[in-house]
Amino acid sequence: QVQLVESGGGLVQAGGSLRVSCAASGSISSSNAMGWYRQAPGKQRELVAAITSGGTTNYGDSVKGRFTISTDSAKNAVYLQMNSLKPEDTAVYYCDLKWETIVRKFDYWGQGIQVTVSS
């Protein structure tokens, strides 16, 4: 059973910084992709950032240049450093871990963590 546990969310003023973390446990493929998605009230869930086990990163357009994703493969952890935060970054942030084999795709989600940016 794979579990993802997020931490580090909270309330921050606009222009500030916050770092959220996600630790994965269980039987996990060493070849995987981890990422962060977010969902604001009344909006669809969107990609914030993702990173593969090979180090390839992908960012949503709205966070490029402000957010940085990184991993610690030894800890099966992924981090999201968020700088220059804006009120529109307010959302529930979800950690995602996925990989696939020839016969099956695996996709696991954390429970979500609230990030609130005040103006």
Secondary structure, 3 states (H helix, E strand, C coil): CCEEEEECCEEEECCCCEEEEEEEECCCCCCCEEEEEEECCCCCCEEEEEEECCCCEEECHHHCCCEEEEEEHHHCEEEEEECCCCHHHCEEEEEEEEEECCCCEEEEECCCEEEEEEC
